C-alpha cells in the first residue's frame, strides 16, 4: 500500500512540475515575443549621426551586424527582458570596449546609451517599423508642413502625410542632398524619423507632436551637422 501511495505521490509531483514548467515556458515565450519586430535605429556620438541600421528582434533575441560611417563593424547580440530592458553584448573590428544599455517601450520606441572605452558617451534611438499590421495609431494622422533649420537658416521644407501613425517621404535640402526617411509616431506623440540603410549620408531626428498638431524636435546628420525642425498640421 505504501509503495502504491509512493508511486502516486511521485507521479503527482512529476506532473505538477511538468505543468508548472510548461506554464513558465509559455509565460516567458509571451514576454519574449512582446517586443518582436523590425526596428529602425540610429546611433549618435556627440553631434554626429554615426550609423543607421535595421534591427530584427525575434523571440526576444537580437543578433545583428552594424556598420558605421567609418566602415567599422559592430556585432551586437542580446535579448529583451519582459519589462523591455535590453541586455546587450557588443564586439567590434576596432577591438574597443563597447557597453550599451537601453529599453523598448510597449508602443515600440527604442532608446538607450552606449560608451566606447568608457571615454566616448553616445546614444541610440529607434522605432518599430512593423510588427502587427492591425495595430494603428490614427490620433496624429494628417498632412504636415515641416521646416528644417540650422543656425536660424531654412535648410529644407517638406510636406509629410502621416497615416496610421507612420510616414515615408523624401527630404530635399537647399544643398540638393536627398534623404529618404521613414517615421513613426508613438501613442504619446513622440516622433522619430530615420534614414534607412544609410552609411555616408545618414539623418536621424526625434521630437514631439502635440494634440493640436504642432511639431518640434532636433535632427542630426552623419557629418556632424545638426539643427532643429518644427512644423504644423495643415489639413
C-alpha positions as CSV (number, residue, x, y, z in Angstrom):
1,X,0.0,0.0,0.0
2,X,2.9,2.3,0.9
3,X,4.5,1.6,-2.4
4,X,1.4,2.4,-4.4
5,X,0.9,5.6,-2.4
6,X,4.6,6.5,-3.1
7,X,4.2,5.9,-6.8
8,X,1.1,8.1,-6.9
9,X,2.8,10.8,-4.9
10,X,5.9,10.8,-7.2
11,X,3.6,10.8,-10.3
12,X,1.6,13.8,-9.0
13,X,4.8,15.7,-8.1
14,X,6.2,15.0,-11.6
15,X,3.0,16.1,-13.3
16,X,2.9,19.3,-11.2
17,X,6.5,20.1,-12.1
18,X,5.8,19.4,-15.7
19,X,2.7,21.6,-15.9
20,X,4.5,24.4,-14.0
21,X,7.4,24.2,-16.4
22,X,5.1,24.4,-19.4
23,X,3.3,27.4,-17.9
24,X,6.6,29.1,-17.2
25,X,7.8,28.5,-20.7
26,X,4.5,29.8,-22.1
27,X,4.7,33.0,-19.9
28,X,8.4,33.5,-20.9
29,X,7.5,33.0,-24.6
30,X,4.8,35.6,-24.4
31,X,7.2,38.0,-22.7
32,X,9.9,37.4,-25.2
33,X,7.6,37.8,-28.2
34,X,6.1,41.1,-26.8
35,X,8.9,43.2,-28.3
36,X,9.5,41.2,-31.5
37,X,9.6,43.2,-34.8
38,X,11.8,45.1,-37.2
39,X,13.2,48.4,-35.8
40,X,14.9,51.3,-37.5
41,X,17.7,52.5,-35.1
42,X,20.1,55.5,-35.3
43,X,23.4,55.9,-33.4
44,X,24.7,59.3,-32.4
45,X,28.0,60.3,-30.9
46,X,28.4,63.9,-29.9
47,X,26.8,65.8,-32.7
48,X,27.4,63.1,-35.4
49,X,24.9,60.5,-36.7
50,X,27.4,57.6,-36.8
51,X,25.1,54.9,-38.2
52,X,21.6,53.9,-39.0
53,X,20.5,50.3,-39.1
54,X,17.7,47.8,-39.3
55,X,17.5,45.6,-36.2
56,X,15.4,42.5,-36.2
57,X,14.2,41.2,-32.8
58,X,12.9,37.6,-32.9
59,X,11.7,35.6,-29.9
60,X,13.2,38.4,-27.8
61,X,16.7,37.8,-29.2
62,X,19.0,40.3,-31.1
63,X,21.7,39.2,-33.4
64,X,22.9,42.0,-35.8
65,X,26.0,43.4,-37.5
66,X,26.0,47.2,-37.7
67,X,28.4,49.2,-40.0
68,X,29.1,52.8,-39.2
69,X,30.1,55.7,-41.5
70,X,33.8,54.8,-40.9
71,X,33.2,51.3,-42.3
72,X,33.7,49.8,-38.8
73,X,31.6,46.8,-38.0
74,X,29.9,46.2,-34.6
75,X,28.5,42.8,-33.7
76,X,25.5,43.2,-31.4
77,X,23.9,40.3,-29.6
78,X,21.5,40.1,-26.7
79,X,17.9,39.8,-25.6
80,X,14.9,41.8,-24.3
81,X,13.7,41.3,-20.8
82,X,10.0,41.1,-20.0
83,X,10.0,44.8,-18.8
84,X,11.6,45.9,-22.1
85,X,15.1,46.4,-20.8
86,X,17.9,45.4,-23.2
87,X,20.7,43.1,-22.2
88,X,23.4,43.6,-24.9
89,X,26.9,42.4,-25.7
90,X,28.9,44.3,-28.4
91,X,32.2,43.4,-30.1
92,X,33.8,45.3,-33.0
93,X,36.6,45.3,-35.5
94,X,38.2,48.2,-33.6
95,X,38.6,45.9,-30.6
96,X,37.4,48.7,-28.4
97,X,35.3,48.1,-25.3
98,X,31.7,48.9,-26.0
99,X,29.0,48.9,-23.4
100,X,25.3,49.6,-24.1
101,X,22.1,50.0,-22.1
102,X,18.6,50.6,-23.3
103,X,15.0,49.7,-23.3
104,X,11.9,49.3,-25.6
105,X,8.6,50.9,-24.7
106,X,5.4,49.0,-25.1
107,X,4.5,51.3,-28.1
108,X,7.7,50.4,-30.0
109,X,10.1,53.2,-29.1
110,X,13.7,52.0,-28.6
111,X,16.2,54.2,-26.7
112,X,19.5,53.9,-24.9
113,X,23.1,54.9,-24.4
114,X,26.5,53.3,-25.1
115,X,30.1,54.1,-24.3
116,X,33.3,53.3,-26.2
117,X,36.3,52.6,-24.0
118,X,34.4,54.5,-21.2
119,X,35.6,57.8,-22.8
120,X,33.0,58.4,-25.5
121,X,29.4,58.6,-24.4
122,X,26.9,58.1,-27.2
123,X,23.2,57.4,-27.6
124,X,20.9,55.4,-29.8
125,X,17.2,55.7,-30.6
126,X,14.8,54.0,-32.9
127,X,11.2,52.8,-33.6
128,X,9.3,49.8,-34.6
129,X,8.7,49.7,-38.3
130,X,6.4,46.7,-38.4
131,X,5.0,44.1,-36.0
132,X,1.3,43.9,-36.2
133,X,-0.3,45.5,-39.3
134,X,-3.6,45.8,-37.4
135,X,-2.1,48.0,-34.7
136,X,-2.7,51.6,-35.8
137,X,-2.3,55.0,-34.2
138,X,-4.5,57.4,-36.0
139,X,-4.7,60.2,-33.5
140,X,-2.0,62.3,-35.3
141,X,-2.9,61.5,-38.9
142,X,-3.0,64.3,-41.4
143,X,-0.7,66.4,-43.7
144,X,2.0,68.5,-42.0
145,X,4.4,71.1,-43.3
146,X,7.8,70.8,-41.6
147,X,10.8,73.2,-41.7
148,X,14.4,72.0,-41.0
149,X,16.7,74.8,-39.8
150,X,20.3,75.2,-39.0
151,X,21.7,78.3,-37.3
152,X,18.5,80.1,-38.0
153,X,18.6,79.4,-41.7
154,X,16.0,77.3,-43.6
155,X,17.7,74.2,-45.0
156,X,14.7,72.2,-46.2
157,X,10.9,72.4,-46.2
158,X,8.8,69.3,-46.8
159,X,5.2,68.2,-46.6
160,X,4.6,64.9,-44.8
161,X,1.4,62.8,-44.8
162,X,1.0,60.8,-41.6
163,X,-1.3,57.8,-41.9
164,X,-1.9,55.3,-39.2
165,X,0.9,56.8,-37.2
166,X,3.6,56.4,-39.8
167,X,5.1,58.2,-42.8
168,X,7.5,57.7,-45.6
169,X,8.9,60.6,-47.5
170,X,11.9,62.4,-49.1
171,X,13.7,65.4,-47.7
172,X,15.5,67.6,-50.3
173,X,17.8,70.2,-48.8
174,X,18.8,73.5,-50.4
175,X,22.2,71.9,-51.0
176,X,20.5,69.3,-53.1
177,X,21.1,66.5,-50.6
178,X,18.3,63.9,-50.6
179,X,17.2,61.9,-47.6
180,X,14.7,59.0,-47.8
181,X,13.2,58.7,-44.4
182,X,10.7,56.6,-42.5
183,X,8.9,57.9,-39.5
184,X,6.7,56.7,-36.7
185,X,4.5,58.4,-34.0
186,X,4.2,56.8,-30.6
187,X,0.9,56.8,-28.6
188,X,2.3,59.7,-26.5
189,X,3.2,61.8,-29.5
190,X,6.9,61.1,-29.7
191,X,8.1,61.4,-33.3
192,X,11.1,59.6,-34.7
193,X,12.4,59.6,-38.2
194,X,15.5,57.9,-39.6
195,X,17.2,57.2,-42.9
196,X,17.3,53.5,-43.7
197,X,20.5,51.7,-44.7
198,X,22.4,55.0,-44.9
199,X,26.1,55.0,-44.4
200,X,27.7,58.3,-45.5
201,X,24.5,60.3,-45.7
202,X,22.6,59.4,-42.6
203,X,20.0,61.6,-40.9
204,X,18.0,61.0,-37.8
205,X,15.5,63.2,-35.9
206,X,13.4,63.0,-32.8
207,X,10.8,65.3,-31.3
208,X,7.2,65.7,-30.2
209,X,3.9,66.3,-31.8
210,X,1.1,67.9,-29.8
211,X,-2.6,67.1,-29.8
212,X,-3.1,70.4,-31.6
213,X,-0.8,69.3,-34.4
214,X,2.4,71.3,-33.8
215,X,5.8,69.5,-34.2
216,X,9.2,70.3,-32.9
217,X,12.5,68.5,-32.4
218,X,16.1,68.1,-33.3
219,X,17.9,66.4,-36.2
220,X,21.4,65.1,-36.8
221,X,23.3,64.3,-40.0
222,X,26.3,61.9,-40.3
223,X,28.9,64.6,-40.9
224,X,28.2,66.4,-37.6
225,X,25.7,68.9,-38.9
226,X,22.6,69.3,-36.7
227,X,19.7,71.6,-36.2
228,X,16.1,71.9,-35.3
229,X,12.8,71.2,-37.1
230,X,9.3,72.4,-36.5
231,X,6.0,72.2,-38.2
232,X,2.3,72.1,-38.0
233,X,-0.8,70.3,-39.2
234,X,-2.1,72.0,-42.4
235,X,-5.0,69.6,-43.2
